[in-house]
């Protein structure tokens, strides 16, 4: 992924902030899951618990989809 960016620097030239295009921010937001609603986050947490505890009854066979 290539992200266009502009750095905002202080008086000494040290980077303090970065400006990126909104389109790139949306891609990052999606990759990190920041765009998920509370219900989706809860479902992912439940899925993680099921996976970590080995609860195979929570899984759906791909052939049934």
Secondary structure as UniProt FT lines:
FT   STRAND          5..9
FT   TURN            11..12
FT   STRAND          15..20
FT   HELIX           22..32
FT   TURN            33..35
FT   HELIX           38..53
FT   HELIX           56..58
FT   HELIX           62..64
//
